[in-house]
Amino acid sequence: MVGAAAEHDLEIVAAVARARNYQSERVEGRLRVLAPAGFAGELNRGAMEAGVVLTQLYTEHTSLEETFFSLTEGTTTTEGAAA
């Protein structure tokens, strides 16, 4: 998650992420960048080069349950179903 002092700064950070082929989304006034944790340093450097000072930068870890649902989302099974 990324926080910045000004709303328009988050747009700049989102552009930095997009330039490196990562998506982002707004969540409660912050920006969630959908990228590996190792990208955080590069994102911070890119933001600084663009003149943005980040006020927050931390990684989020998904739970096993969230990972399972994201992998199985939209799939259905008929195995064992009565005809």
Residue pairs with C-beta under 8 A, 6 or more apart in sequence:
1 27
1 30
1 31
1 32
1 56
1 57
1 58
1 60
2 10
2 13
2 30
2 31
2 32
2 33
2 43
2 47
2 54
2 56
2 57
3 29
3 30
3 31
3 54
3 55
3 56
3 57
4 10
4 13
4 31
4 47
4 52
4 53
4 54
4 55
5 53
5 55
9 47
9 52
9 53
10 26
10 30
10 31
12 47
12 50
12 51
12 52
13 24
13 31
13 33
13 43
13 46
13 47
13 50
13 52
13 54
14 24
14 31
14 33
15 50
16 43
16 46
16 47
16 50
17 23
17 24
17 33
17 35
17 43
18 24
19 46
20 35
20 39
20 42
20 46
22 33
22 34
22 35
22 39
23 33
23 34
24 31
24 32
24 33
24 34
25 31
25 32
25 34
26 32
30 56
32 60
33 39
33 43
35 43
37 59
40 57
40 58
40 59
43 57
44 54
44 57
47 53
47 54
62 70
